[in-house]
Amino acid sequence: MQMTNPQKPTSSSLIEPHNSSLRIELLFSKFAAFYGHIWRSQFKDEGFLGFAKKEWREALNQFTDAILTQAILNCRDFYELPPTLPQMIHCCREIKQRNTFYV
C-alpha cells in the first residue's frame, strides 16, 4: 500500500495525538474531581463524551502542557463552576500572554 502523503512523519507527529488524548483525559478527570456531578452530568451519553473530548483536544492542542496545567489549576482555584471550552481557551491565552516575553 502506498502512502498518498509524500511527507515523512516525524517523531513528534507520531507521539502528539496520543499525548494530546492523555492531556484531555487528565483534564476531564481533574474537572470531574473538582466539580463533581456538575461536570459529569454534562456527559451522560458516551457518544457525546467522546465528541466533547475530541473538541476540547483540538481546541487546546495549541497550548503547551505547562499552560494547560496552569489553566486547570486556575480553574480549580478561581472557578466555582466548570469552565466552558471558550472560557478554557481564554484562560490558556491569558496564561500564554503573561508568560511571553518580548525583547
N, C-alpha and C positions, 0 to 999 in steps of 0.2 A: 504494500500500500504506500503510495507516495503522499508526502505532505504537500498541501497546496500553499502553505505559508513558507516563503523562502528564508525567513528569519530563523536563525538558530536560537532555541530557548536558552535563556541564561539561568544560572543557579537561583537568582533572586525571583525570576518569574515562576520557577518550579516550586519554590517554598512559599511565596506570598499568599496564594489562595488558601493554603492550609493554615498559615499563621493568621490571616485576617478572619478566618472562620473561628479559630480559637479565641481571638480577641473579642468577638461578638458573643460567643458562648459565655466567656467570663463576664462581660458587661451584663448580659441578661441574667446570669446567676447572681451577680452582685446587686443588681436592681431588685431582683426577687427578694433577696435578703434584706435590703434597705427598706423597700416599700411594701413588702408582703403581698397581701391579697389585691391591693390597688394595682400593682404591676402585673401580677399573674393573671388576674381576671380578664385582662385585655386579650389573652392568647389561649383561650379555652379550646379553640379549633386548631388541631395540629397543622393543617394546611396553611392557615393564616400565620401561625407561629413561624413556619419555615419561610413564608413570604416576607414577613416582617424582619426576620434576621437577615435575609438577603438585602433588603432595602437599607437597613442600618449598616451592614457591612460595606455596601457600595458607597454610601454617603460618607462614612467615617474612614474609609481606606486612605484618604488624602492626608490623614494626620498620623504622626508618629505614635509609637507605643507610649512614650513619655507624656505626650499631650493628652492622649486618650485616658491614661491612668489618672492624670491630674484632674481632668474633666469629671471622671467618675467620682473622685474624692470630693470635688467641689459640689457635685450633686448631693452626695451623702451629707455634707456639712451644711449646705445652704438651701436645698430644695425640699420643701415639705412634701410635695407631690412629685412623682416621677416626671422627668422631662419628656417632651415630645422630641421627635427626631430633629425638627428645625431648631428647637432650643438647645439640643446637644451639639449640633453643628455650630451654633452661635457661641456656645461656651468654649468649644475647641478653638474656634477662630480667635476669641479673645485671649486665650492662653498662648496661642501661637504668636499673636501680635505682641504680647507682653514679653515673650521670650526671644523675640527677634531683635537683634542689634544692628543698627545701621552705622556704617563707618563713613 
